[in-house]
């Protein structure tokens, strides 16, 4: 390998890249747009849950309980019901996601030191929201009962659980979404960028000139990858900086370890894109194949949206060949947990293997022969 030829190839690719507005948009504009858009749009936090109240007790204690629900910030009282028969209409029309039913004897049971029972009815049409709303309601009612005990109401609480989130203490979904978004965005953008490189040579008729040069195909592939590796590292750095400033995502781990593993991931993703470009020899088709081969697997099988543990066995087995699965573990582990190489070494090996396979595929697919 000649480093002079390699550097000349990289300079040539950078010159072509600067003259291509579409590639520049993919490299710099699209990642920033996707991070900001999905960072705000994707949220697992559930707030302002519409709640209706059927207060049959109409006492000071029942009003205090409703006020506790409202003050939590998770629930918004949108109506008061007069009869139990109205529950089905309210939940069926989606006017409310939850109905709090307070029985007539609520105040008497509470003041008499007996266990007071309330009913929480949920709209199960959206199972995720219903489960979260149920957990919120149970926590609020438990807190209300503890306050009653402290005020001498003698409401028995045989067991009180004290829970604490060890990582991501505030349970903000953005702290989980943004590190995953970095992996998803770079998987897609990296493959899209390099899916145009070899095909561009064929479509512009410059492959004949490249074939006439003494440049080895290894030098061609590496030279073409170098500008995009730099762009990818810059995109990741900007994404992490935006995540910290805009979304408040912490960075608790080793930045150097994150940079090394990111480099391995980018080389693999860029190599796969170049393999696609060399195989199809068309920029349009290369873009389509890159989108299909990266977007759906990364979005659905990486664990970014759907937990891998809840998938069927066949799909869980398929996730092992999705590199973004390992890189998401790396970004979340380093950013949120501050773990190091002693924990992330399996993911590190996966990143090295991915980089090796991606480069090998690109080198094998690229041929200087015109026939």
C-alpha distance (Angstrom), angle and dihedral (degrees) to the residues before:
residue distance angle dihedral
X1 . . .
X2 3.80 . .
X3 3.78 114.1 .
X4 3.80 89.9 -159.3
X5 3.82 90.9 58.9
X6 3.81 90.1 42.4
X7 3.81 91.4 53.5
X8 3.80 91.7 45.3
X9 3.81 89.2 52.6
X10 3.81 91.1 50.1
X11 3.83 91.4 49.6
X12 3.79 90.6 49.5
X13 3.81 91.2 51.4
X14 3.80 91.9 47.9
X15 3.81 90.5 51.4
X16 3.80 91.2 51.4
X17 3.79 90.3 46.4
X18 3.80 92.6 53.1
X19 3.81 90.1 52.8
X20 3.81 93.0 51.4
X21 3.85 111.6 79.4
X22 3.82 91.6 -173.1
X23 3.79 92.9 57.6
X24 3.81 92.0 44.5
X25 3.79 89.3 52.4
X26 3.79 90.8 50.4
X27 3.79 90.9 47.5
X28 3.79 101.3 47.9
X29 3.82 114.4 6.2
X30 3.81 102.4 42.5
X31 3.84 97.5 51.6
X32 3.82 92.1 50.8
X33 3.80 91.7 46.2
X34 3.80 93.4 48.4
X35 3.80 92.9 47.4
X36 3.80 94.2 50.8
X37 3.81 95.0 39.8
X38 3.80 98.1 46.5
X39 3.80 92.4 35.3
X40 3.79 89.1 62.1
X41 3.81 97.6 31.7
X42 3.81 100.4 48.2
X43 3.78 111.6 66.8
X44 3.77 131.1 149.7
X45 3.79 91.5 -167.4
X46 3.80 112.7 108.8
X47 3.79 115.6 -153.4
X48 3.80 137.8 159.1
X49 3.79 92.4 31.3
X50 3.79 107.2 -172.8
X51 3.79 109.2 -116.7
X52 3.80 133.2 -175.5
X53 3.80 122.7 -159.7
X54 3.80 129.1 -144.1
X55 3.80 101.8 -169.8
X56 3.80 107.6 -175.3
X57 3.80 91.9 163.5
X58 3.81 97.4 56.8
X59 3.77 90.5 -168.7
X60 3.75 135.7 134.4
X61 3.81 90.4 -103.2
X62 3.81 93.3 52.7
X63 3.80 91.7 48.5
X64 3.79 89.2 49.7
X65 3.81 90.5 52.9
X66 3.82 91.5 51.6
X67 3.80 89.9 49.0
X68 3.81 89.9 53.0
X69 3.81 89.6 54.4
X70 3.80 91.3 50.1
X71 3.80 94.4 45.1
X72 3.80 92.0 54.3
X73 3.81 91.3 74.6
X74 3.79 91.8 -133.4
X75 3.80 98.4 88.2
X76 3.77 133.7 51.5
X77 3.80 118.6 -163.6
X78 3.79 106.7 -135.2
X79 3.80 99.4 171.4
X80 3.80 149.5 -5.7
X81 3.79 119.5 -126.0
X82 3.78 125.5 -143.5
X83 3.80 99.9 -162.5
X84 3.79 137.2 28.4
X85 3.82 89.4 -123.4
X86 3.82 89.5 69.6
X87 3.80 92.3 66.0
X88 3.80 94.8 81.9
X89 3.80 92.5 50.0
X90 3.80 94.0 49.1
X91 3.81 95.5 47.5
X92 3.81 93.6 39.0
X93 3.80 93.0 54.2
X94 3.84 91.1 46.0
X95 3.80 90.4 -124.2
X96 3.80 85.2 132.3
X97 3.80 133.8 18.6
X98 3.78 94.2 -157.6
X99 3.80 136.5 29.6
X100 3.79 120.1 -158.1
X101 3.80 111.0 -152.8
X102 3.81 116.0 -164.4
X103 3.86 111.7 -170.5
X104 3.84 123.2 -134.0
X105 3.82 94.2 -108.6
X106 3.85 94.3 51.2
X107 3.83 94.6 107.6
X108 3.82 94.5 43.7
X109 3.81 93.2 49.6
X110 3.78 91.0 47.0
X111 3.78 96.0 48.2
X112 3.80 91.8 43.0
X113 3.80 93.5 56.6
X114 3.81 93.3 -112.0
X115 3.79 125.0 130.7
X116 3.79 108.2 -87.1
X117 3.80 115.3 -146.8
X118 3.79 125.9 -154.1
X119 3.80 130.0 178.7
X120 3.80 127.0 -129.9
X121 3.80 115.4 -165.0
X122 3.81 117.4 -165.5
X123 3.79 135.6 -163.8
X124 3.81 102.1 -121.1
X125 3.80 94.1 -170.1
X126 3.81 87.6 98.1
X127 3.79 101.3 41.6
X128 3.81 95.2 -173.4
X129 3.81 94.4 52.8
X130 3.81 91.0 42.9
X131 3.81 92.3 53.2
X132 3.80 93.0 48.2
X133 3.81 92.0 45.3
X134 3.80 89.7 50.6
X135 3.81 91.3 52.4
X136 3.80 90.9 48.1
X137 3.81 91.9 49.2
X138 3.80 93.2 48.2
X139 3.80 91.2 50.3
X140 3.82 92.0 48.8
X141 3.80 93.3 48.5
X142 3.81 91.1 47.7
X143 3.80 90.1 51.1
X144 3.80 90.3 48.6
X145 3.83 90.6 51.2
X146 3.80 91.7 49.7
X147 3.81 89.6 52.5
X148 3.79 89.8 51.6
X149 3.81 90.5 52.2
X150 3.79 91.0 49.8
X151 3.80 89.5 51.3
X152 3.80 91.0 55.3
X153 3.79 98.9 -103.8
X154 3.83 89.6 131.3
X155 3.78 94.5 -137.8
X156 3.80 102.6 167.7
X157 3.78 117.9 -121.4
X158 3.83 107.9 178.3
X159 3.82 94.0 -177.3
X160 3.78 129.7 21.6
X161 3.82 117.5 -173.3
X162 3.78 119.5 -149.2
X163 3.81 110.9 -158.9
X164 3.78 130.9 -173.9
X165 3.79 131.7 -177.2
X166 3.80 106.9 -126.7
X167 3.82 94.9 -160.4
X168 3.79 125.7 27.4
X169 3.79 88.8 20.0
X170 3.79 94.6 -167.8
X171 3.83 91.1 51.1
X172 3.82 90.1 -132.5
X173 3.79 108.6 170.1
X174 3.83 91.4 -147.5
X175 3.79 89.3 67.0
X176 3.79 87.0 60.6
X177 3.81 98.3 36.1
X178 3.82 100.4 49.8
X179 3.85 97.0 55.0
X180 3.79 88.5 48.0
X181 3.79 90.8 47.8
X182 3.81 90.5 57.5
X183 3.81 89.7 59.3
X184 3.80 94.1 43.8
X185 3.80 95.0 47.1
X186 3.79 95.7 45.8
X187 3.82 92.0 47.2
X188 3.78 90.5 55.9
X189 3.81 99.6 37.2
X190 3.81 94.9 45.5
X191 3.79 92.9 52.2
X192 3.82 92.2 44.3
X193 3.80 93.8 50.2
X194 3.78 97.5 51.8
X195 3.80 94.0 37.3
X196 3.83 85.0 76.6
X197 3.80 99.9 48.9
X198 3.82 106.6 80.7
X199 3.81 92.1 28.4
X200 3.80 88.9 55.2
X201 3.82 89.9 57.7
X202 3.80 91.5 52.7
X203 3.81 95.6 45.5
X204 3.82 94.4 46.5
X205 3.80 93.4 46.5
X206 3.80 94.6 -120.5
X207 3.80 94.3 118.6
X208 3.83 88.7 86.0
X209 3.81 90.5 58.5
X210 3.81 91.2 46.2
X211 3.80 91.1 49.7
X212 3.80 90.8 52.9
X213 3.80 92.9 57.1
X214 3.83 123.6 86.6
X215 3.82 91.0 -121.0
X216 3.81 112.2 132.5
X217 3.80 116.7 -129.4
X218 3.82 89.7 -116.7
X219 3.80 88.5 57.6
X220 3.80 90.4 47.8
X221 3.79 93.6 51.8
X222 3.80 95.4 43.8
X223 3.81 92.6 42.8
X224 3.78 91.6 51.9
X225 3.81 91.7 46.6
X226 3.80 97.0 51.9
X227 3.84 98.3 75.0
X228 3.78 91.5 46.8
X229 3.81 92.5 48.6
X230 3.80 88.4 55.9
X231 3.80 91.5 46.8
X232 3.81 91.2 47.9
X233 3.80 93.4 51.1
X234 3.81 89.7 48.1
X235 3.82 90.9 50.0
X236 3.81 91.9 50.8
X237 3.82 91.5 48.3
X238 3.81 91.2 50.1
X239 3.82 90.8 46.2
X240 3.81 92.3 51.8
X241 3.80 91.2 46.2
X242 3.81 91.2 49.3
X243 3.80 89.8 46.7
X244 3.79 90.6 54.4
X245 3.83 96.3 43.7
X246 3.81 102.1 35.2
X247 3.81 102.0 30.1
X248 3.80 102.0 22.8
X249 3.81 95.0 -123.7
X250 3.82 110.3 168.5
X251 3.80 126.6 -130.1
X252 3.80 106.4 -148.8
X253 3.80 102.1 156.4
X254 3.79 141.5 64.3
X255 3.81 112.6 -56.7
X256 3.81 92.4 -161.4
X257 3.81 92.1 55.1
X258 3.80 89.9 49.0
X259 3.83 90.2 49.9
X260 3.82 93.5 50.9
X261 3.80 94.4 48.0
X262 3.80 90.3 43.9
X263 3.80 89.3 53.3
X264 3.82 91.0 52.9
X265 3.79 91.1 48.2
X266 3.80 93.0 48.7
X267 3.81 93.2 49.1
X268 3.79 90.2 52.7
X269 3.81 94.6 46.2
X270 3.81 92.8 45.5
X271 3.79 90.7 47.4
X272 3.80 91.3 53.4
X273 3.80 89.9 50.7
X274 3.79 91.4 50.7
X275 3.79 90.3 48.2
X276 3.81 88.9 55.2
X277 3.81 91.0 47.8
X278 3.80 92.8 50.7
X279 3.78 92.6 45.9
X280 3.83 100.2 49.0
X281 3.87 99.6 30.6
X282 3.83 90.9 -154.7
X283 3.81 126.8 101.7
X284 3.80 93.8 -150.3
X285 3.79 94.9 47.0
X286 3.80 91.1 41.0
X287 3.81 91.0 55.4
X288 3.80 91.5 49.4
X289 3.80 94.2 47.8
X290 3.82 91.2 46.5
X291 3.80 91.6 51.9
X292 3.81 93.8 48.3
X293 3.80 94.8 44.7
X294 3.81 95.2 47.2
X295 3.79 111.7 24.4
X296 3.81 101.1 55.6
X297 3.83 98.2 39.8
X298 3.80 93.0 44.1
X299 3.79 93.8 46.4
X300 3.80 98.0 42.5
X301 3.82 107.2 26.5
X302 3.80 105.0 34.4
X303 3.79 97.8 76.7
X304 3.80 91.3 -112.4
X305 3.81 95.4 120.4
X306 3.79 106.0 4.3
X307 3.83 121.1 45.2
X308 3.79 110.1 -115.6
X309 3.81 92.3 -142.5
X310 3.82 91.2 64.3
X311 3.83 94.7 51.6
X312 3.81 123.5 101.8
X313 3.80 116.4 -94.4
X314 3.82 94.0 -102.9
X315 3.79 93.5 52.4
X316 3.80 91.6 44.3
X317 3.80 88.5 55.6
X318 3.82 90.5 50.5
X319 3.82 91.9 54.2
X320 3.82 90.6 67.2
X321 3.82 90.2 72.5
X322 3.82 93.6 49.9
X323 3.84 105.9 94.8
X324 3.81 92.7 -160.6
X325 3.81 88.0 67.8
X326 3.79 90.1 67.8
X327 3.79 95.8 38.8
X328 3.83 92.0 52.8
X329 3.80 87.9 54.1
X330 3.81 88.1 51.5
X331 3.82 96.1 49.8
X332 3.80 94.7 44.5
X333 3.78 92.4 43.3
X334 3.81 95.4 50.5
X335 3.80 98.1 37.0
X336 3.81 100.8 41.0
X337 3.81 105.6 22.1
X338 3.79 103.6 28.0
X339 3.81 92.6 -135.1
X340 3.80 120.8 162.0
X341 3.78 141.8 -151.4
X342 3.81 92.5 -65.4
X343 3.81 88.2 68.3
X344 3.81 101.4 29.8
X345 3.80 99.4 45.9
X346 3.85 93.5 108.4
X347 3.81 89.6 54.0
X348 3.81 89.0 45.3
X349 3.80 90.9 55.3
X350 3.79 89.3 48.2
X351 3.82 90.4 52.4
X352 3.82 91.6 50.1
X353 3.81 90.6 48.8
X354 3.81 90.6 48.2
X355 3.81 91.7 51.0
X356 3.81 91.0 48.9
X357 3.80 93.9 48.4
X358 3.81 93.5 44.9
X359 3.80 93.2 50.8
X360 3.80 92.9 44.2
X361 3.80 92.3 51.6
X362 3.81 91.9 49.3
X363 3.83 93.7 48.4
X364 3.78 92.7 45.8
X365 3.81 94.2 48.0
X366 3.81 96.0 47.2
X367 3.80 114.4 85.9
X368 3.79 127.1 175.0
X369 3.80 92.1 -153.4
X370 3.79 113.4 108.2
X371 3.76 96.3 -155.5
